[in-house]
Amino acid sequence: MCLIAEAIAPFSALPLVEPDALGDLELELERTVPTAERRQQRLWVWGPGASNFDAHTVFAPSLDDVSCLESIPGGALYRLQWDATQNTLFTALADLDITLLECVGTSESWELRLRAPSHTSLSDLRTRCEAHGISLEFDRITSVAEESAPLGTRLTDDQREALVLALERGYFDDHRRTSLDELGRELDISRQAVSGRLRRAYRTLAEQVRDEAVKSERSNRDVGY
């Protein structure tokens, strides 16, 4: 049985960008990610100035080559050349037959979405990462069948708990009355895990709103509105 796992890794786990230079920009590795051999990597950079910052000061010196392939409003696609075989996380993924489906980074952490063959492989991944000083925190593990459930049922209990607590504590108020650190203490998880849960909950809810809008538009079209 294949599993889908969501995990939080420290930003240092993938040293592609200098964290102090990243600011409010967000990184997203393209979904087809080589984990064992030396290849060109595609990386989206999202946020203000994503297409015109000084790549030599933002990207890590370990990268052999960096070039901007395409710029769009609010983002830019970069081509990176680096040796993934020297990276602990990527090597472990390849050895354990775990596929990296999504990888989104901020200046604090990477949010990973993985497809794994078993719970044992995920446990082995955490063990190998911790042996190299990389803390890997799993936020959600589910089966592929559960992952394919309708969007309305895909908001997990943990994500719902984080959303409700954030709302009750005033995290969404104009003058924010709490912080990710405080929410993390109440939930007994790290601030990165809180951020990840909220981000994935936002995405699920946004997808649900989008799909409902599409259904409504089609229905109106069918009745001639």
Beta strands, then each sheet from edge to edge (+ up, - down):
strand 1: 3-10
strand 2: 26-29
strand 3: 39-46
strand 4: 65-72
strand 5: 75-82
strand 6: 99-105
strand 7: 109-116
strand 8: 137-143
sheet 1: 4+ 5- 3+ 2- 6+ 7- 1+ 8-
end
